[in-house]
Amino acid sequence: MTVNVIAPGIFATGIRKDGVEQPRDPGVLAGVPLGRFVGPSDVAGAALYLASKAGSCLTGAIVTVDGGWLPLCENHRMCCA
């Protein structure tokens, strides 16, 4: 048995959709190294990998799907409090 977690970054949901599609602060998107927010296919890709034979040896992992935002957030304190 394997146990893993997918931790998506800024993601368009019903609550956050307007803020993600039309960010109030354009600097937020500029702070994402891949230049875009996370979408459903990004999270689905991580889930497919974890559920596949290719991911069968991975366990106890937190798979962060955020376009590279979290490392910048932690290293440069770009996060909102």
PyMOL Python script that loads the backbone (N, CA, C, O; Angstrom):
from pymol import cmd

cmd.read_pdbstr("""\
ATOM      1  N   MET A   1       0.840  -1.172   0.000  1.00  0.00           N
ATOM      2  CA  MET A   1       0.000   0.000   0.000  1.00  0.00           C
ATOM      3  C   MET A   1       0.891   1.242   0.000  1.00  0.00           C
ATOM      4  O   MET A   1       1.896   1.298   0.708  1.00  0.00           O
ATOM      5  N   THR A   2       0.510   2.228  -0.796  1.00  0.00           N
ATOM      6  CA  THR A   2       1.229   3.497  -0.800  1.00  0.00           C
ATOM      7  C   THR A   2       0.293   4.603  -0.326  1.00  0.00           C
ATOM      8  O   THR A   2      -0.917   4.549  -0.549  1.00  0.00           O
ATOM      9  N   VAL A   3       0.857   5.586   0.319  1.00  0.00           N
ATOM     10  CA  VAL A   3       0.091   6.735   0.807  1.00  0.00           C
ATOM     11  C   VAL A   3       0.845   7.986   0.396  1.00  0.00           C
ATOM     12  O   VAL A   3       1.982   8.197   0.817  1.00  0.00           O
ATOM     13  N   ASN A   4       0.214   8.818  -0.425  1.00  0.00           N
ATOM     14  CA  ASN A   4       0.817  10.055  -0.907  1.00  0.00           C
ATOM     15  C   ASN A   4      -0.220  11.166  -0.866  1.00  0.00           C
ATOM     16  O   ASN A   4      -1.414  10.910  -0.712  1.00  0.00           O
ATOM     17  N   VAL A   5       0.240  12.385  -1.004  1.00  0.00           N
ATOM     18  CA  VAL A   5      -0.634  13.559  -0.972  1.00  0.00           C
ATOM     19  C   VAL A   5      -0.332  14.419  -2.193  1.00  0.00           C
ATOM     20  O   VAL A   5       0.829  14.600  -2.560  1.00  0.00           O
ATOM     21  N   ILE A   6      -1.377  14.947  -2.819  1.00  0.00           N
ATOM     22  CA  ILE A   6      -1.211  15.943  -3.875  1.00  0.00           C
ATOM     23  C   ILE A   6      -1.581  17.288  -3.267  1.00  0.00           C
ATOM     24  O   ILE A   6      -2.680  17.461  -2.740  1.00  0.00           O
ATOM     25  N   ALA A   7      -0.653  18.242  -3.344  1.00  0.00           N
ATOM     26  CA  ALA A   7      -0.865  19.576  -2.779  1.00  0.00           C
ATOM     27  C   ALA A   7      -0.870  20.587  -3.922  1.00  0.00           C
ATOM     28  O   ALA A   7       0.190  21.059  -4.334  1.00  0.00           O
ATOM     29  N   PRO A   8      -2.058  20.925  -4.440  1.00  0.00           N
ATOM     30  CA  PRO A   8      -2.103  21.893  -5.535  1.00  0.00           C
ATOM     31  C   PRO A   8      -1.835  23.308  -5.052  1.00  0.00           C
ATOM     32  O   PRO A   8      -2.101  23.654  -3.901  1.00  0.00           O
ATOM     33  N   GLY A   9      -1.306  24.111  -5.951  1.00  0.00           N
ATOM     34  CA  GLY A   9      -1.062  25.519  -5.646  1.00  0.00           C
ATOM     35  C   GLY A   9      -2.318  26.343  -5.881  1.00  0.00           C
ATOM     36  O   GLY A   9      -3.432  25.869  -5.654  1.00  0.00           O
ATOM     37  N   ILE A  10      -2.137  27.573  -6.336  1.00  0.00           N
ATOM     38  CA  ILE A  10      -3.274  28.463  -6.602  1.00  0.00           C
ATOM     39  C   ILE A  10      -4.101  27.818  -7.709  1.00  0.00           C
ATOM     40  O   ILE A  10      -3.595  27.545  -8.797  1.00  0.00           O
ATOM     41  N   PHE A  11      -5.373  27.580  -7.420  1.00  0.00           N
ATOM     42  CA  PHE A  11      -6.220  26.775  -8.285  1.00  0.00           C
ATOM     43  C   PHE A  11      -7.581  27.446  -8.413  1.00  0.00           C
ATOM     44  O   PHE A  11      -8.111  27.965  -7.430  1.00  0.00           O
ATOM     45  N   ALA A  12      -8.146  27.441  -9.605  1.00  0.00           N
ATOM     46  CA  ALA A  12      -9.461  28.045  -9.828  1.00  0.00           C
ATOM     47  C   ALA A  12     -10.562  27.113  -9.343  1.00  0.00           C
ATOM     48  O   ALA A  12     -10.854  26.103  -9.982  1.00  0.00           O
ATOM     49  N   THR A  13     -11.171  27.453  -8.215  1.00  0.00           N
ATOM     50  CA  THR A  13     -12.332  26.723  -7.708  1.00  0.00           C
ATOM     51  C   THR A  13     -13.512  27.676  -7.714  1.00  0.00           C
ATOM     52  O   THR A  13     -13.363  28.836  -8.098  1.00  0.00           O
ATOM     53  N   GLY A  14     -14.663  27.221  -7.304  1.00  0.00           N
ATOM     54  CA  GLY A  14     -15.832  28.087  -7.257  1.00  0.00           C
ATOM     55  C   GLY A  14     -15.607  29.322  -6.407  1.00  0.00           C
ATOM     56  O   GLY A  14     -16.082  30.405  -6.750  1.00  0.00           O
ATOM     57  N   ILE A  15     -14.894  29.177  -5.306  1.00  0.00           N
ATOM     58  CA  ILE A  15     -14.656  30.290  -4.386  1.00  0.00           C
ATOM     59  C   ILE A  15     -13.595  31.237  -4.935  1.00  0.00           C
ATOM     60  O   ILE A  15     -13.742  32.454  -4.825  1.00  0.00           O
ATOM     61  N   ARG A  16     -12.532  30.702  -5.520  1.00  0.00           N
ATOM     62  CA  ARG A  16     -11.389  31.511  -5.940  1.00  0.00           C
ATOM     63  C   ARG A  16     -11.338  31.800  -7.437  1.00  0.00           C
ATOM     64  O   ARG A  16     -10.419  32.482  -7.892  1.00  0.00           O
ATOM     65  N   LYS A  17     -12.294  31.303  -8.213  1.00  0.00           N
ATOM     66  CA  LYS A  17     -12.208  31.365  -9.666  1.00  0.00           C
ATOM     67  C   LYS A  17     -12.007  32.786 -10.190  1.00  0.00           C
ATOM     68  O   LYS A  17     -11.147  33.006 -11.042  1.00  0.00           O
ATOM     69  N   ASP A  18     -12.784  33.752  -9.699  1.00  0.00           N
ATOM     70  CA  ASP A  18     -12.645  35.128 -10.186  1.00  0.00           C
ATOM     71  C   ASP A  18     -11.263  35.690  -9.892  1.00  0.00           C
ATOM     72  O   ASP A  18     -10.672  36.361 -10.738  1.00  0.00           O
ATOM     73  N   GLY A  19     -10.749  35.423  -8.708  1.00  0.00           N
ATOM     74  CA  GLY A  19      -9.435  35.933  -8.336  1.00  0.00           C
ATOM     75  C   GLY A  19      -8.304  35.287  -9.103  1.00  0.00           C
ATOM     76  O   GLY A  19      -7.242  35.890  -9.266  1.00  0.00           O
ATOM     77  N   VAL A  20      -8.514  34.062  -9.580  1.00  0.00           N
ATOM     78  CA  VAL A  20      -7.478  33.368 -10.333  1.00  0.00           C
ATOM     79  C   VAL A  20      -7.523  33.776 -11.799  1.00  0.00           C
ATOM     80  O   VAL A  20      -6.479  34.012 -12.408  1.00  0.00           O
ATOM     81  N   GLU A  21      -8.730  33.862 -12.375  1.00  0.00           N
ATOM     82  CA  GLU A  21      -8.842  34.226 -13.781  1.00  0.00           C
ATOM     83  C   GLU A  21      -8.522  35.699 -14.013  1.00  0.00           C
ATOM     84  O   GLU A  21      -7.973  36.055 -15.055  1.00  0.00           O
ATOM     85  N   GLN A  22      -8.854  36.542 -13.067  1.00  0.00           N
ATOM     86  CA  GLN A  22      -8.569  37.969 -13.126  1.00  0.00           C
ATOM     87  C   GLN A  22      -7.875  38.373 -11.824  1.00  0.00           C
ATOM     88  O   GLN A  22      -8.508  38.986 -10.964  1.00  0.00           O
ATOM     89  N   PRO A  23      -6.577  38.043 -11.653  1.00  0.00           N
ATOM     90  CA  PRO A  23      -5.907  38.345 -10.388  1.00  0.00           C
ATOM     91  C   PRO A  23      -5.963  39.834 -10.057  1.00  0.00           C
ATOM     92  O   PRO A  23      -5.709  40.682 -10.912  1.00  0.00           O
ATOM     93  N   ARG A  24      -6.298  40.139  -8.803  1.00  0.00           N
ATOM     94  CA  ARG A  24      -6.307  41.538  -8.359  1.00  0.00           C
ATOM     95  C   ARG A  24      -4.899  42.121  -8.385  1.00  0.00           C
ATOM     96  O   ARG A  24      -4.701  43.306  -8.654  1.00  0.00           O
ATOM     97  N   ASP A  25      -3.943  41.271  -8.103  1.00  0.00           N
ATOM     98  CA  ASP A  25      -2.546  41.697  -8.090  1.00  0.00           C
ATOM     99  C   ASP A  25      -1.796  40.927  -9.172  1.00  0.00           C
ATOM    100  O   ASP A  25      -1.489  39.751  -8.977  1.00  0.00           O
ATOM    101  N   PRO A  26      -1.488  41.562 -10.318  1.00  0.00           N
ATOM    102  CA  PRO A  26      -0.791  40.865 -11.396  1.00  0.00           C
ATOM    103  C   PRO A  26       0.557  40.303 -10.964  1.00  0.00           C
ATOM    104  O   PRO A  26       1.085  39.402 -11.615  1.00  0.00           O
ATOM    105  N   GLY A  27       1.115  40.814  -9.890  1.00  0.00           N
ATOM    106  CA  GLY A  27       2.389  40.324  -9.384  1.00  0.00           C
ATOM    107  C   GLY A  27       2.314  38.893  -8.878  1.00  0.00           C
ATOM    108  O   GLY A  27       3.331  38.204  -8.812  1.00  0.00           O
ATOM    109  N   VAL A  28       1.111  38.439  -8.517  1.00  0.00           N
ATOM    110  CA  VAL A  28       0.961  37.067  -8.027  1.00  0.00           C
ATOM    111  C   VAL A  28       1.299  36.091  -9.148  1.00  0.00           C
ATOM    112  O   VAL A  28       2.078  35.161  -8.941  1.00  0.00           O
ATOM    113  N   LEU A  29       0.729  36.290 -10.322  1.00  0.00           N
ATOM    114  CA  LEU A  29       1.014  35.415 -11.450  1.00  0.00           C
ATOM    115  C   LEU A  29       2.467  35.547 -11.885  1.00  0.00           C
ATOM    116  O   LEU A  29       3.083  34.560 -12.290  1.00  0.00           O
ATOM    117  N   ALA A  30       3.014  36.733 -11.808  1.00  0.00           N
ATOM    118  CA  ALA A  30       4.421  36.939 -12.160  1.00  0.00           C
ATOM    119  C   ALA A  30       5.342  36.163 -11.222  1.00  0.00           C
ATOM    120  O   ALA A  30       6.479  35.857 -11.583  1.00  0.00           O
ATOM    121  N   GLY A  31       4.861  35.846 -10.030  1.00  0.00           N
ATOM    122  CA  GLY A  31       5.658  35.105  -9.065  1.00  0.00           C
ATOM    123  C   GLY A  31       5.617  33.600  -9.252  1.00  0.00           C
ATOM    124  O   GLY A  31       6.274  32.867  -8.512  1.00  0.00           O
ATOM    125  N   VAL A  32       4.846  33.120 -10.241  1.00  0.00           N
ATOM    126  CA  VAL A  32       4.779  31.686 -10.536  1.00  0.00           C
ATOM    127  C   VAL A  32       5.752  31.410 -11.674  1.00  0.00           C
ATOM    128  O   VAL A  32       5.515  31.858 -12.796  1.00  0.00           O
ATOM    129  N   PRO A  33       6.844  30.684 -11.419  1.00  0.00           N
ATOM    130  CA  PRO A  33       7.868  30.479 -12.441  1.00  0.00           C
ATOM    131  C   PRO A  33       7.367  29.939 -13.777  1.00  0.00           C
ATOM    132  O   PRO A  33       7.909  30.304 -14.820  1.00  0.00           O
ATOM    133  N   LEU A  34       6.350  29.082 -13.776  1.00  0.00           N
ATOM    134  CA  LEU A  34       5.845  28.565 -15.046  1.00  0.00           C
ATOM    135  C   LEU A  34       4.899  29.535 -15.734  1.00  0.00           C
ATOM    136  O   LEU A  34       4.483  29.295 -16.867  1.00  0.00           O
ATOM    137  N   GLY A  35       4.549  30.639 -15.056  1.00  0.00           N
ATOM    138  CA  GLY A  35       3.748  31.689 -15.677  1.00  0.00           C
ATOM    139  C   GLY A  35       2.264  31.419 -15.787  1.00  0.00           C
ATOM    140  O   GLY A  35       1.571  32.114 -16.531  1.00  0.00           O
ATOM    141  N   ARG A  36       1.761  30.442 -15.078  1.00  0.00           N
ATOM    142  CA  ARG A  36       0.325  30.163 -15.076  1.00  0.00           C
ATOM    143  C   ARG A  36      -0.049  29.465 -13.765  1.00  0.00           C
ATOM    144  O   ARG A  36       0.793  28.882 -13.082  1.00  0.00           O
ATOM    145  N   PHE A  37      -1.342  29.546 -13.444  1.00  0.00           N
ATOM    146  CA  PHE A  37      -1.834  28.873 -12.255  1.00  0.00           C
ATOM    147  C   PHE A  37      -2.131  27.410 -12.565  1.00  0.00           C
ATOM    148  O   PHE A  37      -2.174  27.018 -13.731  1.00  0.00           O
ATOM    149  N   VAL A  38      -2.331  26.616 -11.547  1.00  0.00           N
ATOM    150  CA  VAL A  38      -2.609  25.192 -11.667  1.00  0.00           C
ATOM    151  C   VAL A  38      -4.008  24.984 -12.244  1.00  0.00           C
ATOM    152  O   VAL A  38      -4.948  25.702 -11.904  1.00  0.00           O
ATOM    153  N   GLY A  39      -4.126  24.000 -13.110  1.00  0.00           N
ATOM    154  CA  GLY A  39      -5.416  23.640 -13.684  1.00  0.00           C
ATOM    155  C   GLY A  39      -5.768  22.203 -13.362  1.00  0.00           C
ATOM    156  O   GLY A  39      -4.933  21.456 -12.853  1.00  0.00           O
ATOM    157  N   PRO A  40      -7.001  21.811 -13.657  1.00  0.00           N
ATOM    158  CA  PRO A  40      -7.439  20.448 -13.364  1.00  0.00           C
ATOM    159  C   PRO A  40      -6.559  19.381 -14.007  1.00  0.00           C
ATOM    160  O   PRO A  40      -6.304  18.345 -13.393  1.00  0.00           O
ATOM    161  N   SER A  41      -6.094  19.614 -15.220  1.00  0.00           N
ATOM    162  CA  SER A  41      -5.275  18.597 -15.891  1.00  0.00           C
ATOM    163  C   SER A  41      -3.918  18.427 -15.210  1.00  0.00           C
ATOM    164  O   SER A  41      -3.335  17.344 -15.260  1.00  0.00           O
ATOM    165  N   ASP A  42      -3.415  19.473 -14.582  1.00  0.00           N
ATOM    166  CA  ASP A  42      -2.148  19.377 -13.860  1.00  0.00           C
ATOM    167  C   ASP A  42      -2.284  18.449 -12.646  1.00  0.00           C
ATOM    168  O   ASP A  42      -1.435  17.590 -12.406  1.00  0.00           O
ATOM    169  N   VAL A  43      -3.350  18.638 -11.904  1.00  0.00           N
ATOM    170  CA  VAL A  43      -3.602  17.807 -10.724  1.00  0.00           C
ATOM    171  C   VAL A  43      -3.934  16.387 -11.162  1.00  0.00           C
ATOM    172  O   VAL A  43      -3.493  15.425 -10.534  1.00  0.00           O
ATOM    173  N   ALA A  44      -4.710  16.251 -12.236  1.00  0.00           N
ATOM    174  CA  ALA A  44      -5.057  14.917 -12.745  1.00  0.00           C
ATOM    175  C   ALA A  44      -3.805  14.169 -13.184  1.00  0.00           C
ATOM    176  O   ALA A  44      -3.698  12.962 -12.967  1.00  0.00           O
ATOM    177  N   GLY A  45      -2.860  14.870 -13.798  1.00  0.00           N
ATOM    178  CA  GLY A  45      -1.618  14.222 -14.220  1.00  0.00           C
ATOM    179  C   GLY A  45      -0.846  13.652 -13.046  1.00  0.00           C
ATOM    180  O   GLY A  45      -0.307  12.548 -13.121  1.00  0.00           O
ATOM    181  N   ALA A  46      -0.795  14.412 -11.961  1.00  0.00           N
ATOM    182  CA  ALA A  46      -0.108  13.923 -10.763  1.00  0.00           C
ATOM    183  C   ALA A  46      -0.833  12.717 -10.181  1.00  0.00           C
ATOM    184  O   ALA A  46      -0.194  11.759  -9.746  1.00  0.00           O
ATOM    185  N   ALA A  47      -2.161  12.758 -10.171  1.00  0.00           N
ATOM    186  CA  ALA A  47      -2.943  11.636  -9.648  1.00  0.00           C
ATOM    187  C   ALA A  47      -2.754  10.390 -10.511  1.00  0.00           C
ATOM    188  O   ALA A  47      -2.615   9.284  -9.989  1.00  0.00           O
ATOM    189  N   LEU A  48      -2.748  10.572 -11.820  1.00  0.00           N
ATOM    190  CA  LEU A  48      -2.535   9.431 -12.719  1.00  0.00           C
ATOM    191  C   LEU A  48      -1.166   8.813 -12.500  1.00  0.00           C
ATOM    192  O   LEU A  48      -1.022   7.590 -12.496  1.00  0.00           O
ATOM    193  N   TYR A  49      -0.161   9.660 -12.317  1.00  0.00           N
ATOM    194  CA  TYR A  49       1.177   9.138 -12.051  1.00  0.00           C
ATOM    195  C   TYR A  49       1.198   8.318 -10.760  1.00  0.00           C
ATOM    196  O   TYR A  49       1.721   7.204 -10.732  1.00  0.00           O
ATOM    197  N   LEU A  50       0.631   8.876  -9.701  1.00  0.00           N
ATOM    198  CA  LEU A  50       0.639   8.176  -8.416  1.00  0.00           C
ATOM    199  C   LEU A  50      -0.143   6.868  -8.469  1.00  0.00           C
ATOM    200  O   LEU A  50       0.195   5.910  -7.774  1.00  0.00           O
ATOM    201  N   ALA A  51      -1.181   6.829  -9.289  1.00  0.00           N
ATOM    202  CA  ALA A  51      -2.006   5.619  -9.388  1.00  0.00           C
ATOM    203  C   ALA A  51      -1.444   4.601 -10.380  1.00  0.00           C
ATOM    204  O   ALA A  51      -1.911   3.464 -10.436  1.00  0.00           O
ATOM    205  N   SER A  52      -0.449   5.007 -11.156  1.00  0.00           N
ATOM    206  CA  SER A  52       0.094   4.127 -12.190  1.00  0.00           C
ATOM    207  C   SER A  52       1.213   3.240 -11.651  1.00  0.00           C
ATOM    208  O   SER A  52       1.682   3.409 -10.525  1.00  0.00           O
ATOM    209  N   LYS A  53       1.622   2.298 -12.483  1.00  0.00           N
ATOM    210  CA  LYS A  53       2.738   1.435 -12.136  1.00  0.00           C
ATOM    211  C   LYS A  53       4.022   2.261 -11.977  1.00  0.00           C
ATOM    212  O   LYS A  53       4.876   1.929 -11.155  1.00  0.00           O
ATOM    213  N   ALA A  54       4.154   3.327 -12.756  1.00  0.00           N
ATOM    214  CA  ALA A  54       5.342   4.186 -12.672  1.00  0.00           C
ATOM    215  C   ALA A  54       5.500   4.801 -11.282  1.00  0.00           C
ATOM    216  O   ALA A  54       6.622   5.034 -10.833  1.00  0.00           O
ATOM    217  N   GLY A  55       4.388   5.064 -10.599  1.00  0.00           N
ATOM    218  CA  GLY A  55       4.447   5.651  -9.273  1.00  0.00           C
ATOM    219  C   GLY A  55       4.322   4.651  -8.143  1.00  0.00           C
ATOM    220  O   GLY A  55       4.148   5.036  -6.987  1.00  0.00           O
ATOM    221  N   SER A  56       4.410   3.365  -8.467  1.00  0.00           N
ATOM    222  CA  SER A  56       4.150   2.331  -7.461  1.00  0.00           C
ATOM    223  C   SER A  56       5.209   2.254  -6.359  1.00  0.00           C
ATOM    224  O   SER A  56       4.961   1.657  -5.312  1.00  0.00           O
ATOM    225  N   CYS A  57       6.364   2.837  -6.575  1.00  0.00           N
ATOM    226  CA  CYS A  57       7.429   2.768  -5.570  1.00  0.00           C
ATOM    227  C   CYS A  57       7.522   4.058  -4.748  1.00  0.00           C
ATOM    228  O   CYS A  57       8.395   4.195  -3.891  1.00  0.00           O
ATOM    229  N   LEU A  58       6.623   4.990  -5.015  1.00  0.00           N
ATOM    230  CA  LEU A  58       6.620   6.262  -4.298  1.00  0.00           C
ATOM    231  C   LEU A  58       5.602   6.180  -3.166  1.00  0.00           C
ATOM    232  O   LEU A  58       4.427   5.899  -3.405  1.00  0.00           O
ATOM    233  N   THR A  59       6.040   6.420  -1.951  1.00  0.00           N
ATOM    234  CA  THR A  59       5.119   6.427  -0.822  1.00  0.00           C
ATOM    235  C   THR A  59       5.598   7.429   0.225  1.00  0.00           C
ATOM    236  O   THR A  59       6.797   7.659   0.381  1.00  0.00           O
ATOM    237  N   GLY A  60       4.658   8.007   0.926  1.00  0.00           N
ATOM    238  CA  GLY A  60       4.989   8.992   1.951  1.00  0.00           C
ATOM    239  C   GLY A  60       5.391  10.330   1.372  1.00  0.00           C
ATOM    240  O   GLY A  60       6.080  11.109   2.030  1.00  0.00           O
ATOM    241  N   ALA A  61       4.967  10.610   0.141  1.00  0.00           N
ATOM    242  CA  ALA A  61       5.390  11.839  -0.538  1.00  0.00           C
ATOM    243  C   ALA A  61       4.277  12.878  -0.571  1.00  0.00           C
ATOM    244  O   ALA A  61       3.092  12.548  -0.611  1.00  0.00           O
ATOM    245  N   ILE A  62       4.685  14.127  -0.554  1.00  0.00           N
ATOM    246  CA  ILE A  62       3.771  15.232  -0.818  1.00  0.00           C
ATOM    247  C   ILE A  62       4.164  15.757  -2.195  1.00  0.00           C
ATOM    248  O   ILE A  62       5.245  16.319  -2.372  1.00  0.00           O
ATOM    249  N   VAL A  63       3.276  15.567  -3.166  1.00  0.00           N
ATOM    250  CA  VAL A  63       3.536  15.999  -4.536  1.00  0.00           C
ATOM    251  C   VAL A  63       2.913  17.385  -4.701  1.00  0.00           C
ATOM    252  O   VAL A  63       1.692  17.524  -4.773  1.00  0.00           O
ATOM    253  N   THR A  64       3.755  18.389  -4.757  1.00  0.00           N
ATOM    254  CA  THR A  64       3.293  19.763  -4.880  1.00  0.00           C
ATOM    255  C   THR A  64       3.160  20.109  -6.354  1.00  0.00           C
ATOM    256  O   THR A  64       4.129  20.040  -7.111  1.00  0.00           O
ATOM    257  N   VAL A  65       1.945  20.485  -6.754  1.00  0.00           N
ATOM    258  CA  VAL A  65       1.649  20.845  -8.136  1.00  0.00           C
ATOM    259  C   VAL A  65       1.265  22.327  -8.117  1.00  0.00           C
ATOM    260  O   VAL A  65       0.099  22.677  -7.936  1.00  0.00           O
ATOM    261  N   ASP A  66       2.269  23.189  -8.306  1.00  0.00           N
ATOM    262  CA  ASP A  66       2.003  24.623  -8.151  1.00  0.00           C
ATOM    263  C   ASP A  66       2.767  25.513  -9.132  1.00  0.00           C
ATOM    264  O   ASP A  66       2.793  26.733  -8.966  1.00  0.00           O
ATOM    265  N   GLY A  67       3.384  24.923 -10.140  1.00  0.00           N
ATOM    266  CA  GLY A  67       4.108  25.717 -11.131  1.00  0.00           C
ATOM    267  C   GLY A  67       5.400  26.308 -10.603  1.00  0.00           C
ATOM    268  O   GLY A  67       5.977  27.190 -11.238  1.00  0.00           O
ATOM    269  N   GLY A  68       5.864  25.841  -9.458  1.00  0.00           N
ATOM    270  CA  GLY A  68       7.111  26.332  -8.876  1.00  0.00           C
ATOM    271  C   GLY A  68       6.944  27.475  -7.888  1.00  0.00           C
ATOM    272  O   GLY A  68       7.928  28.089  -7.475  1.00  0.00           O
ATOM    273  N   TRP A  69       5.697  27.768  -7.505  1.00  0.00           N
ATOM    274  CA  TRP A  69       5.443  28.917  -6.630  1.00  0.00           C
ATOM    275  C   TRP A  69       5.918  28.696  -5.200  1.00  0.00           C
ATOM    276  O   TRP A  69       6.484  29.609  -4.599  1.00  0.00           O
ATOM    277  N   LEU A  70       5.706  27.513  -4.643  1.00  0.00           N
ATOM    278  CA  LEU A  70       6.032  27.260  -3.234  1.00  0.00           C
ATOM    279  C   LEU A  70       7.506  27.478  -2.901  1.00  0.00           C
ATOM    280  O   LEU A  70       7.795  28.118  -1.891  1.00  0.00           O
ATOM    281  N   PRO A  71       8.460  26.974  -3.705  1.00  0.00           N
ATOM    282  CA  PRO A  71       9.865  27.240  -3.356  1.00  0.00           C
ATOM    283  C   PRO A  71      10.180  28.733  -3.306  1.00  0.00           C
ATOM    284  O   PRO A  71      10.943  29.173  -2.446  1.00  0.00           O
ATOM    285  N   LEU A  72       9.607  29.508  -4.208  1.00  0.00           N
ATOM    286  CA  LEU A  72       9.831  30.956  -4.171  1.00  0.00           C
ATOM    287  C   LEU A  72       9.189  31.564  -2.945  1.00  0.00           C
ATOM    288  O   LEU A  72       9.757  32.448  -2.303  1.00  0.00           O
ATOM    289  N   CYS A  73       8.003  31.086  -2.625  1.00  0.00           N
ATOM    290  CA  CYS A  73       7.267  31.577  -1.469  1.00  0.00           C
ATOM    291  C   CYS A  73       8.079  31.367  -0.192  1.00  0.00           C
ATOM    292  O   CYS A  73       8.199  32.270   0.636  1.00  0.00           O
ATOM    293  N   GLU A  74       8.629  30.173  -0.046  1.00  0.00           N
ATOM    294  CA  GLU A  74       9.383  29.865   1.165  1.00  0.00           C
ATOM    295  C   GLU A  74      10.723  30.589   1.209  1.00  0.00           C
ATOM    296  O   GLU A  74      11.149  31.048   2.268  1.00  0.00           O
ATOM    297  N   ASN A  75      11.385  30.691   0.062  1.00  0.00           N
ATOM    298  CA  ASN A  75      12.725  31.289   0.038  1.00  0.00           C
ATOM    299  C   ASN A  75      12.719  32.814   0.027  1.00  0.00           C
ATOM    300  O   ASN A  75      13.658  33.445   0.510  1.00  0.00           O
ATOM    301  N   HIS A  76      11.675  33.396  -0.516  1.00  0.00           N
ATOM    302  CA  HIS A  76      11.683  34.850  -0.672  1.00  0.00           C
ATOM    303  C   HIS A  76      10.527  35.531   0.048  1.00  0.00           C
ATOM    304  O   HIS A  76      10.314  36.735  -0.094  1.00  0.00           O
ATOM    305  N   ARG A  77       9.787  34.749   0.820  1.00  0.00           N
ATOM    306  CA  ARG A  77       8.677  35.279   1.618  1.00  0.00           C
ATOM    307  C   ARG A  77       7.686  36.069   0.769  1.00  0.00           C
ATOM    308  O   ARG A  77       7.272  37.170   1.133  1.00  0.00           O
ATOM    309  N   MET A  78       7.307  35.473  -0.392  1.00  0.00           N
ATOM    310  CA  MET A  78       6.361  36.104  -1.291  1.00  0.00           C
ATOM    311  C   MET A  78       4.912  35.745  -0.952  1.00  0.00           C
ATOM    312  O   MET A  78       3.984  36.215  -1.610  1.00  0.00           O
ATOM    313  N   CYS A  79       4.723  34.923   0.062  1.00  0.00           N
ATOM    314  CA  CYS A  79       3.372  34.469   0.407  1.00  0.00           C
ATOM    315  C   CYS A  79       2.571  35.556   1.117  1.00  0.00           C
ATOM    316  O   CYS A  79       3.111  36.479   1.727  1.00  0.00           O
ATOM    317  N   CYS A  80       1.286  35.399   1.005  1.00  0.00           N
ATOM    318  CA  CYS A  80       0.405  36.245   1.814  1.00  0.00           C
ATOM    319  C   CYS A  80       0.277  35.601   3.183  1.00  0.00           C
ATOM    320  O   CYS A  80       0.245  34.375   3.294  1.00  0.00           O
ATOM    321  N   ALA A  81       0.205  36.402   4.205  1.00  0.00           N
ATOM    322  CA  ALA A  81       0.059  35.874   5.571  1.00  0.00           C
ATOM    323  C   ALA A  81      -1.369  35.605   5.891  1.00  0.00           C
ATOM    324  O   ALA A  81      -1.681  35.158   6.994  1.00  0.00           O
TER     325      ALA A  81
END
""", "prot")
cmd.dss("prot")
cmd.show_as("cartoon", "prot")
cmd.util.cbc("prot")
cmd.orient("prot")
